[in-house]
């Protein structure tokens, strides 16, 4: 696992920290459009292993934002994380490979089988509802190399297949895109029923261009 500060945390003495668990294959570049506001943002990504690579600093308030595969990883590591004022899951579930509550098994297997070619364009296009959002992504695309992104997915599949996790209520809020081509919208709705308050968003799997800043995500309702 890797980490990245999305802002200069030494520039101001901010009292609030957002911990952000990103999705598979991503890095910090596509999130440059989001204003950090009054928060420091600590991002985790690249889940080839599941060890938190930094001692989380002291803040007065902590918030958790997770996206896609990060929803699962954060829940997996919850005992190593601080107490949060608010915990948000975006377009992901604690059941990453599941025919009714996550990514269907066949879909995941096809993604894994074609991961190298998919990452050359098709996967990224499927992240977005509209072409204009894909074009915006291309202004700040992920900089990671395809072979190591593919290895991340293989390692995730191997880990998930061996993990035995029973979900207990953890997340407060689930933001679900109405046009999610990666984690089916229907499956997300099934998952979060009676498990979290649900907010539907007119977007695709990558919904972050719907927000101006991280505070907008925390206040989304």
Helices and strands as residue ranges (DSSP letters): E 2-5, E 16-21, G 29-31, E 39-45, E 61-67, H 69-76, G 78-80, E 86-90, H 105-113, H 115-118, H 122-126, H 131-137, G 138-140, H 146-162, E 173-177, H 185-192, E 197-201, G 208-210, H 214-219
